[in-house]
Amino acid sequence: MWSALYAGSMFTPEKVTLHIHLTLDRQAENVHLLSRLSQWKPDPAFRFEWTTGGYQLSLEVPRGLLLECRVSHGGFEEVGPDGLKRSPRVIAAGAEQTLQFEVLGFKQDLMPEETRSGHIEEHQIHSPELQDEVKLLIHLPSQYFMQPEARFPVVYLHDGHNLFDRATSSFGFDWQADETAERFAAEGHPVILVGIWTRQEKRMDYYIPFPSRFNGFRPQGLNYLDFIVQTLKPWVDGHFRVLQDRQHTAICGSSLGGIISLYGAFQHPEVFGTAGIMSPALWVGEYRALDETNQSRADVRYFVDMGDREGPTVESAANLVQLAKQLALQLSQQGSEVELLIGRDHLHHESAWAERLPAFLQFFLKI
């Protein structure tokens, strides 16, 4: 999907040189820089050379490029301080520069480890609106079991496979929504999270509510919202002790999930009192979502965010930030309470949404 932004980003012919120095705890062969320039595969052109000063790599890239990258060693991937696969680094290639990377270690890139925390239930229900079976992952706070008469606020989240577990996520990283919810519960702010699992081949059909080349001009986004409102929410209300009023019900997602969350608030303000619009793909449909903010009702609260490193170039990333600011402004002009957050050095990536999810929950729960 990002190719649409790449196509619209005109790189200047001017090049800049990046000098990358690598610190490793041992000498090793076949150490490479992985990025979209190498198609995320080891490439001899991006191999670090061992010198007396350590590992070094110099490469020329277009000025203004935002380069997401990782370091690999043979069949092993770079890990972070937690021993799990490291989220990508990002280099803003504004001028010739020398960078120092410290690699803590490598781990064989097999199946990502399971990282679920707390009590998560798996369910599957039928959607007559979508004529499909939908898998659900539902995280319940510890208070749910300790306070059998209590009811709890609820958030409906898209891309359920990316929320709780690296082992099921699309790219080996998750939102850490379970760890965040566990922490909130421990601090006295319990919330129920309903993760809606969507198959990758259906994602653009379900998350774009208007005709687009990405959904073959056959959108099912409004049907997907009808499923949440007419089938899923009544099922959740009947099976779990949730607070059912709109003030305690939110919808949230990122990228295209941010777009469908926005339209969820537009179409069903009687259901969703709060919407989390994270890294919204506002450029889809020729910025149509920005043209339709007059559909918003004043009593819906919006959390809007964007990372400042989400595009393929410095310029396109800045444009995406401006689009998020424009959306926040237009929603506030409709009378809504809006919180805007710009993530510093944040990519269009699960690790960034994991970092910003607590801010959304604080906004929703009015902490």
Order of alpha helices (4+ residues) and beta strands (2+ residues): alpha-beta-beta-beta-beta-beta-beta-beta-beta-beta-beta-beta-alpha-beta-alpha-beta-alpha-alpha-alpha-beta-alpha-beta-alpha-beta-alpha-beta-alpha
